[in-house]
Each structure stands twice: as C-alpha cells, then as structure tokens.
Amino acid sequence: MARAAEGASSNVQTVATAAEELTSSVGEISRQVHESARIAGEAVRDADQTAEKVRHLAQGAQKIGDIVDLINTIVGQTILHETRIFNHLGCQTWPKASADAKSQFPTL
C-alpha cells in the first residue's frame, strides 16, 4: 500500500507540475496576444495618419494642377492677344531673338 501511495503521490506531483507549466504557457500566450493587439493598433493608427497625409498631398497636387491650368490659360490668352496685335499692326513675322535678348521687335 505504501508503494501505491507513493505512486499516487508521484502522479499528483506530475499533474501539479504539468498544471503549473500549462498555466504559465497560457499566461505567456495571453501576454503575446495582448502585445500583438497593441502593435496592430499602432499599425492602424500609423496607417490612418499616412492616409491623412496622402489626402493632404493629393489636395496640394490638385491645387498645383489648378494653378498650372490657370497659367496655361493665361499663356494661351496672351498668345492670342499678341497674335491679334501683330495682325492689327500688319506684322509679317513674329519677333526674332537677337544676340541681345533685350531687343525683340516685330518686323513691319
């Protein structure tokens, strides 16, 4: 009977040790799950901030595009007005660049 009691005691000790190890493993898994959730939360916040920055950049790019369109419109109107002026003055050719870039006059 003593031997049976020793065997049972040994089995109880083995089960207790296994239960402690299992509890420790569950605790470590829980810690890692919480850490993973924290990291994922940070990644979501970073992605949201990046998306907001990209949205602002896109708005800035749109404004730049609008300014370029305005400049192109002004250039087109300027060329149209120059053409009308040169035609009104009876100019035969457009101004030609000379060695001195300051002096460009139409040929009458």
Phi and psi in radians as a Rosetta constraint file:
Dihedral C 1 N 2 CA 2 C 2 CIRCULARHARMONIC -1.080 0.35
Dihedral N 2 CA 2 C 2 N 3 CIRCULARHARMONIC -0.689 0.35
Dihedral C 2 N 3 CA 3 C 3 CIRCULARHARMONIC -1.160 0.35
Dihedral N 3 CA 3 C 3 N 4 CIRCULARHARMONIC -0.679 0.35
Dihedral C 3 N 4 CA 4 C 4 CIRCULARHARMONIC -1.156 0.35
Dihedral N 4 CA 4 C 4 N 5 CIRCULARHARMONIC -0.684 0.35
Dihedral C 4 N 5 CA 5 C 5 CIRCULARHARMONIC -1.143 0.35
Dihedral N 5 CA 5 C 5 N 6 CIRCULARHARMONIC -0.718 0.35
Dihedral C 5 N 6 CA 6 C 6 CIRCULARHARMONIC -1.105 0.35
Dihedral N 6 CA 6 C 6 N 7 CIRCULARHARMONIC -0.729 0.35
Dihedral C 6 N 7 CA 7 C 7 CIRCULARHARMONIC -1.113 0.35
Dihedral N 7 CA 7 C 7 N 8 CIRCULARHARMONIC -0.744 0.35
Dihedral C 7 N 8 CA 8 C 8 CIRCULARHARMONIC -1.149 0.35
Dihedral N 8 CA 8 C 8 N 9 CIRCULARHARMONIC -0.713 0.35
Dihedral C 8 N 9 CA 9 C 9 CIRCULARHARMONIC -1.097 0.35
Dihedral N 9 CA 9 C 9 N 10 CIRCULARHARMONIC -0.714 0.35
Dihedral C 9 N 10 CA 10 C 10 CIRCULARHARMONIC -1.125 0.35
Dihedral N 10 CA 10 C 10 N 11 CIRCULARHARMONIC -0.710 0.35
Dihedral C 10 N 11 CA 11 C 11 CIRCULARHARMONIC -1.131 0.35
Dihedral N 11 CA 11 C 11 N 12 CIRCULARHARMONIC -0.712 0.35
Dihedral C 11 N 12 CA 12 C 12 CIRCULARHARMONIC -1.106 0.35
Dihedral N 12 CA 12 C 12 N 13 CIRCULARHARMONIC -0.732 0.35
Dihedral C 12 N 13 CA 13 C 13 CIRCULARHARMONIC -1.119 0.35
Dihedral N 13 CA 13 C 13 N 14 CIRCULARHARMONIC -0.715 0.35
Dihedral C 13 N 14 CA 14 C 14 CIRCULARHARMONIC -1.118 0.35
Dihedral N 14 CA 14 C 14 N 15 CIRCULARHARMONIC -0.766 0.35
Dihedral C 14 N 15 CA 15 C 15 CIRCULARHARMONIC -1.137 0.35
Dihedral N 15 CA 15 C 15 N 16 CIRCULARHARMONIC -0.720 0.35
Dihedral C 15 N 16 CA 16 C 16 CIRCULARHARMONIC -1.103 0.35
Dihedral N 16 CA 16 C 16 N 17 CIRCULARHARMONIC -0.746 0.35
Dihedral C 16 N 17 CA 17 C 17 CIRCULARHARMONIC -1.119 0.35
Dihedral N 17 CA 17 C 17 N 18 CIRCULARHARMONIC -0.748 0.35
Dihedral C 17 N 18 CA 18 C 18 CIRCULARHARMONIC -1.115 0.35
Dihedral N 18 CA 18 C 18 N 19 CIRCULARHARMONIC -0.681 0.35
Dihedral C 18 N 19 CA 19 C 19 CIRCULARHARMONIC -1.129 0.35
Dihedral N 19 CA 19 C 19 N 20 CIRCULARHARMONIC -0.702 0.35
Dihedral C 19 N 20 CA 20 C 20 CIRCULARHARMONIC -1.111 0.35
Dihedral N 20 CA 20 C 20 N 21 CIRCULARHARMONIC -0.757 0.35
Dihedral C 20 N 21 CA 21 C 21 CIRCULARHARMONIC -1.128 0.35
Dihedral N 21 CA 21 C 21 N 22 CIRCULARHARMONIC -0.697 0.35
Dihedral C 21 N 22 CA 22 C 22 CIRCULARHARMONIC -1.125 0.35
Dihedral N 22 CA 22 C 22 N 23 CIRCULARHARMONIC -0.754 0.35
Dihedral C 22 N 23 CA 23 C 23 CIRCULARHARMONIC -1.071 0.35
Dihedral N 23 CA 23 C 23 N 24 CIRCULARHARMONIC -0.745 0.35
Dihedral C 23 N 24 CA 24 C 24 CIRCULARHARMONIC -1.105 0.35
Dihedral N 24 CA 24 C 24 N 25 CIRCULARHARMONIC -0.745 0.35
Dihedral C 24 N 25 CA 25 C 25 CIRCULARHARMONIC -1.121 0.35
Dihedral N 25 CA 25 C 25 N 26 CIRCULARHARMONIC -0.741 0.35
Dihedral C 25 N 26 CA 26 C 26 CIRCULARHARMONIC -1.100 0.35
Dihedral N 26 CA 26 C 26 N 27 CIRCULARHARMONIC -0.724 0.35
Dihedral C 26 N 27 CA 27 C 27 CIRCULARHARMONIC -1.084 0.35
Dihedral N 27 CA 27 C 27 N 28 CIRCULARHARMONIC -0.743 0.35
Dihedral C 27 N 28 CA 28 C 28 CIRCULARHARMONIC -1.153 0.35
Dihedral N 28 CA 28 C 28 N 29 CIRCULARHARMONIC -0.720 0.35
Dihedral C 28 N 29 CA 29 C 29 CIRCULARHARMONIC -1.095 0.35
Dihedral N 29 CA 29 C 29 N 30 CIRCULARHARMONIC -0.742 0.35
Dihedral C 29 N 30 CA 30 C 30 CIRCULARHARMONIC -1.070 0.35
Dihedral N 30 CA 30 C 30 N 31 CIRCULARHARMONIC -0.776 0.35
Dihedral C 30 N 31 CA 31 C 31 CIRCULARHARMONIC -1.051 0.35
Dihedral N 31 CA 31 C 31 N 32 CIRCULARHARMONIC -0.778 0.35
Dihedral C 31 N 32 CA 32 C 32 CIRCULARHARMONIC -1.159 0.35
Dihedral N 32 CA 32 C 32 N 33 CIRCULARHARMONIC -0.639 0.35
Dihedral C 32 N 33 CA 33 C 33 CIRCULARHARMONIC -1.121 0.35
Dihedral N 33 CA 33 C 33 N 34 CIRCULARHARMONIC -0.768 0.35
Dihedral C 33 N 34 CA 34 C 34 CIRCULARHARMONIC -1.106 0.35
Dihedral N 34 CA 34 C 34 N 35 CIRCULARHARMONIC -0.732 0.35
Dihedral C 34 N 35 CA 35 C 35 CIRCULARHARMONIC -1.118 0.35
Dihedral N 35 CA 35 C 35 N 36 CIRCULARHARMONIC -0.726 0.35
Dihedral C 35 N 36 CA 36 C 36 CIRCULARHARMONIC -1.097 0.35
Dihedral N 36 CA 36 C 36 N 37 CIRCULARHARMONIC -0.712 0.35
Dihedral C 36 N 37 CA 37 C 37 CIRCULARHARMONIC -1.127 0.35
Dihedral N 37 CA 37 C 37 N 38 CIRCULARHARMONIC -0.691 0.35
Dihedral C 37 N 38 CA 38 C 38 CIRCULARHARMONIC -1.100 0.35
Dihedral N 38 CA 38 C 38 N 39 CIRCULARHARMONIC -0.812 0.35
Dihedral C 38 N 39 CA 39 C 39 CIRCULARHARMONIC -1.102 0.35
Dihedral N 39 CA 39 C 39 N 40 CIRCULARHARMONIC -0.738 0.35
Dihedral C 39 N 40 CA 40 C 40 CIRCULARHARMONIC -1.100 0.35
Dihedral N 40 CA 40 C 40 N 41 CIRCULARHARMONIC -0.687 0.35
Dihedral C 40 N 41 CA 41 C 41 CIRCULARHARMONIC -1.086 0.35
Dihedral N 41 CA 41 C 41 N 42 CIRCULARHARMONIC -0.731 0.35
Dihedral C 41 N 42 CA 42 C 42 CIRCULARHARMONIC -1.102 0.35
Dihedral N 42 CA 42 C 42 N 43 CIRCULARHARMONIC -0.715 0.35
Dihedral C 42 N 43 CA 43 C 43 CIRCULARHARMONIC -1.097 0.35
Dihedral N 43 CA 43 C 43 N 44 CIRCULARHARMONIC -0.697 0.35
Dihedral C 43 N 44 CA 44 C 44 CIRCULARHARMONIC -1.123 0.35
Dihedral N 44 CA 44 C 44 N 45 CIRCULARHARMONIC -0.770 0.35
Dihedral C 44 N 45 CA 45 C 45 CIRCULARHARMONIC -1.090 0.35
Dihedral N 45 CA 45 C 45 N 46 CIRCULARHARMONIC -0.756 0.35
Dihedral C 45 N 46 CA 46 C 46 CIRCULARHARMONIC -1.086 0.35
Dihedral N 46 CA 46 C 46 N 47 CIRCULARHARMONIC -0.735 0.35
Dihedral C 46 N 47 CA 47 C 47 CIRCULARHARMONIC -1.114 0.35
Dihedral N 47 CA 47 C 47 N 48 CIRCULARHARMONIC -0.701 0.35
Dihedral C 47 N 48 CA 48 C 48 CIRCULARHARMONIC -1.110 0.35
Dihedral N 48 CA 48 C 48 N 49 CIRCULARHARMONIC -0.737 0.35
Dihedral C 48 N 49 CA 49 C 49 CIRCULARHARMONIC -1.145 0.35
Dihedral N 49 CA 49 C 49 N 50 CIRCULARHARMONIC -0.709 0.35
Dihedral C 49 N 50 CA 50 C 50 CIRCULARHARMONIC -1.113 0.35
Dihedral N 50 CA 50 C 50 N 51 CIRCULARHARMONIC -0.752 0.35
Dihedral C 50 N 51 CA 51 C 51 CIRCULARHARMONIC -1.069 0.35
Dihedral N 51 CA 51 C 51 N 52 CIRCULARHARMONIC -0.695 0.35
Dihedral C 51 N 52 CA 52 C 52 CIRCULARHARMONIC -1.132 0.35
Dihedral N 52 CA 52 C 52 N 53 CIRCULARHARMONIC -0.733 0.35
Dihedral C 52 N 53 CA 53 C 53 CIRCULARHARMONIC -1.125 0.35
Dihedral N 53 CA 53 C 53 N 54 CIRCULARHARMONIC -0.730 0.35
Dihedral C 53 N 54 CA 54 C 54 CIRCULARHARMONIC -1.107 0.35
Dihedral N 54 CA 54 C 54 N 55 CIRCULARHARMONIC -0.677 0.35
Dihedral C 54 N 55 CA 55 C 55 CIRCULARHARMONIC -1.083 0.35
Dihedral N 55 CA 55 C 55 N 56 CIRCULARHARMONIC -0.750 0.35
Dihedral C 55 N 56 CA 56 C 56 CIRCULARHARMONIC -1.135 0.35
Dihedral N 56 CA 56 C 56 N 57 CIRCULARHARMONIC -0.709 0.35
Dihedral C 56 N 57 CA 57 C 57 CIRCULARHARMONIC -1.104 0.35
Dihedral N 57 CA 57 C 57 N 58 CIRCULARHARMONIC -0.715 0.35
Dihedral C 57 N 58 CA 58 C 58 CIRCULARHARMONIC -1.108 0.35
Dihedral N 58 CA 58 C 58 N 59 CIRCULARHARMONIC -0.700 0.35
Dihedral C 58 N 59 CA 59 C 59 CIRCULARHARMONIC -1.115 0.35
Dihedral N 59 CA 59 C 59 N 60 CIRCULARHARMONIC -0.729 0.35
Dihedral C 59 N 60 CA 60 C 60 CIRCULARHARMONIC -1.093 0.35
Dihedral N 60 CA 60 C 60 N 61 CIRCULARHARMONIC -0.735 0.35
Dihedral C 60 N 61 CA 61 C 61 CIRCULARHARMONIC -1.111 0.35
Dihedral N 61 CA 61 C 61 N 62 CIRCULARHARMONIC -0.667 0.35
Dihedral C 61 N 62 CA 62 C 62 CIRCULARHARMONIC -1.112 0.35
Dihedral N 62 CA 62 C 62 N 63 CIRCULARHARMONIC -0.734 0.35
Dihedral C 62 N 63 CA 63 C 63 CIRCULARHARMONIC -1.118 0.35
Dihedral N 63 CA 63 C 63 N 64 CIRCULARHARMONIC -0.715 0.35
Dihedral C 63 N 64 CA 64 C 64 CIRCULARHARMONIC -1.087 0.35
Dihedral N 64 CA 64 C 64 N 65 CIRCULARHARMONIC -0.759 0.35
Dihedral C 64 N 65 CA 65 C 65 CIRCULARHARMONIC -1.045 0.35
Dihedral N 65 CA 65 C 65 N 66 CIRCULARHARMONIC -0.705 0.35
Dihedral C 65 N 66 CA 66 C 66 CIRCULARHARMONIC -1.104 0.35
Dihedral N 66 CA 66 C 66 N 67 CIRCULARHARMONIC -0.707 0.35
Dihedral C 66 N 67 CA 67 C 67 CIRCULARHARMONIC -1.156 0.35
Dihedral N 67 CA 67 C 67 N 68 CIRCULARHARMONIC -0.730 0.35
Dihedral C 67 N 68 CA 68 C 68 CIRCULARHARMONIC -1.081 0.35
Dihedral N 68 CA 68 C 68 N 69 CIRCULARHARMONIC -0.733 0.35
Dihedral C 68 N 69 CA 69 C 69 CIRCULARHARMONIC -1.066 0.35
Dihedral N 69 CA 69 C 69 N 70 CIRCULARHARMONIC -0.738 0.35
Dihedral C 69 N 70 CA 70 C 70 CIRCULARHARMONIC -1.089 0.35
Dihedral N 70 CA 70 C 70 N 71 CIRCULARHARMONIC -0.785 0.35
Dihedral C 70 N 71 CA 71 C 71 CIRCULARHARMONIC -1.062 0.35
Dihedral N 71 CA 71 C 71 N 72 CIRCULARHARMONIC -0.773 0.35
Dihedral C 71 N 72 CA 72 C 72 CIRCULARHARMONIC -1.088 0.35
Dihedral N 72 CA 72 C 72 N 73 CIRCULARHARMONIC -0.660 0.35
Dihedral C 72 N 73 CA 73 C 73 CIRCULARHARMONIC -1.123 0.35
Dihedral N 73 CA 73 C 73 N 74 CIRCULARHARMONIC -0.783 0.35
Dihedral C 73 N 74 CA 74 C 74 CIRCULARHARMONIC -1.094 0.35
Dihedral N 74 CA 74 C 74 N 75 CIRCULARHARMONIC -0.763 0.35
Dihedral C 74 N 75 CA 75 C 75 CIRCULARHARMONIC -1.069 0.35
Dihedral N 75 CA 75 C 75 N 76 CIRCULARHARMONIC -0.779 0.35
Dihedral C 75 N 76 CA 76 C 76 CIRCULARHARMONIC -1.073 0.35
Dihedral N 76 CA 76 C 76 N 77 CIRCULARHARMONIC -0.747 0.35
Dihedral C 76 N 77 CA 77 C 77 CIRCULARHARMONIC -1.175 0.35
Dihedral N 77 CA 77 C 77 N 78 CIRCULARHARMONIC -0.661 0.35
Dihedral C 77 N 78 CA 78 C 78 CIRCULARHARMONIC -1.083 0.35
Dihedral N 78 CA 78 C 78 N 79 CIRCULARHARMONIC -0.780 0.35
Dihedral C 78 N 79 CA 79 C 79 CIRCULARHARMONIC -1.118 0.35
Dihedral N 79 CA 79 C 79 N 80 CIRCULARHARMONIC -0.711 0.35
Dihedral C 79 N 80 CA 80 C 80 CIRCULARHARMONIC -1.091 0.35
Dihedral N 80 CA 80 C 80 N 81 CIRCULARHARMONIC -0.783 0.35
Dihedral C 80 N 81 CA 81 C 81 CIRCULARHARMONIC -1.142 0.35
Dihedral N 81 CA 81 C 81 N 82 CIRCULARHARMONIC -0.714 0.35
Dihedral C 81 N 82 CA 82 C 82 CIRCULARHARMONIC -1.074 0.35
Dihedral N 82 CA 82 C 82 N 83 CIRCULARHARMONIC -0.735 0.35
Dihedral C 82 N 83 CA 83 C 83 CIRCULARHARMONIC -1.070 0.35
Dihedral N 83 CA 83 C 83 N 84 CIRCULARHARMONIC -0.754 0.35
Dihedral C 83 N 84 CA 84 C 84 CIRCULARHARMONIC -1.131 0.35
Dihedral N 84 CA 84 C 84 N 85 CIRCULARHARMONIC -0.714 0.35
Dihedral C 84 N 85 CA 85 C 85 CIRCULARHARMONIC -1.122 0.35
Dihedral N 85 CA 85 C 85 N 86 CIRCULARHARMONIC -0.829 0.35
Dihedral C 85 N 86 CA 86 C 86 CIRCULARHARMONIC -1.094 0.35
Dihedral N 86 CA 86 C 86 N 87 CIRCULARHARMONIC -0.687 0.35
Dihedral C 86 N 87 CA 87 C 87 CIRCULARHARMONIC -1.156 0.35
Dihedral N 87 CA 87 C 87 N 88 CIRCULARHARMONIC -0.702 0.35
Dihedral C 87 N 88 CA 88 C 88 CIRCULARHARMONIC -1.114 0.35
Dihedral N 88 CA 88 C 88 N 89 CIRCULARHARMONIC -0.667 0.35
Dihedral C 88 N 89 CA 89 C 89 CIRCULARHARMONIC -1.379 0.35
Dihedral N 89 CA 89 C 89 N 90 CIRCULARHARMONIC -0.147 0.35
Dihedral C 89 N 90 CA 90 C 90 CIRCULARHARMONIC 1.340 0.35
Dihedral N 90 CA 90 C 90 N 91 CIRCULARHARMONIC 0.508 0.35
Dihedral C 90 N 91 CA 91 C 91 CIRCULARHARMONIC -1.225 0.35
Dihedral N 91 CA 91 C 91 N 92 CIRCULARHARMONIC 2.414 0.35
Dihedral C 91 N 92 CA 92 C 92 CIRCULARHARMONIC -1.511 0.35
Dihedral N 92 CA 92 C 92 N 93 CIRCULARHARMONIC -0.555 0.35
Dihedral C 92 N 93 CA 93 C 93 CIRCULARHARMONIC -2.409 0.35
Dihedral N 93 CA 93 C 93 N 94 CIRCULARHARMONIC 2.837 0.35
Dihedral C 93 N 94 CA 94 C 94 CIRCULARHARMONIC -1.286 0.35
Dihedral N 94 CA 94 C 94 N 95 CIRCULARHARMONIC 2.785 0.35
Dihedral C 94 N 95 CA 95 C 95 CIRCULARHARMONIC -0.996 0.35
Dihedral N 95 CA 95 C 95 N 96 CIRCULARHARMONIC 2.444 0.35
Dihedral C 95 N 96 CA 96 C 96 CIRCULARHARMONIC -1.855 0.35
Dihedral N 96 CA 96 C 96 N 97 CIRCULARHARMONIC 2.463 0.35
Dihedral C 96 N 97 CA 97 C 97 CIRCULARHARMONIC -1.222 0.35
Dihedral N 97 CA 97 C 97 N 98 CIRCULARHARMONIC 2.335 0.35
Dihedral C 97 N 98 CA 98 C 98 CIRCULARHARMONIC -1.857 0.35
Dihedral N 98 CA 98 C 98 N 99 CIRCULARHARMONIC 3.106 0.35
Dihedral C 98 N 99 CA 99 C 99 CIRCULARHARMONIC -1.047 0.35
Dihedral N 99 CA 99 C 99 N 100 CIRCULARHARMONIC -0.622 0.35
Dihedral C 99 N 100 CA 100 C 100 CIRCULARHARMONIC -1.691 0.35
Dihedral N 100 CA 100 C 100 N 101 CIRCULARHARMONIC 1.839 0.35
Dihedral C 100 N 101 CA 101 C 101 CIRCULARHARMONIC -1.089 0.35
Dihedral N 101 CA 101 C 101 N 102 CIRCULARHARMONIC -0.248 0.35
Dihedral C 101 N 102 CA 102 C 102 CIRCULARHARMONIC -1.310 0.35
Dihedral N 102 CA 102 C 102 N 103 CIRCULARHARMONIC -0.437 0.35
Dihedral C 102 N 103 CA 103 C 103 CIRCULARHARMONIC -1.934 0.35
Dihedral N 103 CA 103 C 103 N 104 CIRCULARHARMONIC 1.771 0.35
Dihedral C 103 N 104 CA 104 C 104 CIRCULARHARMONIC -2.261 0.35
Dihedral N 104 CA 104 C 104 N 105 CIRCULARHARMONIC 1.966 0.35
Dihedral C 104 N 105 CA 105 C 105 CIRCULARHARMONIC -2.208 0.35
Dihedral N 105 CA 105 C 105 N 106 CIRCULARHARMONIC 2.601 0.35
Dihedral C 105 N 106 CA 106 C 106 CIRCULARHARMONIC -1.265 0.35
Dihedral N 106 CA 106 C 106 N 107 CIRCULARHARMONIC 2.656 0.35
Dihedral C 106 N 107 CA 107 C 107 CIRCULARHARMONIC -1.545 0.35
Dihedral N 107 CA 107 C 107 N 108 CIRCULARHARMONIC 2.118 0.35
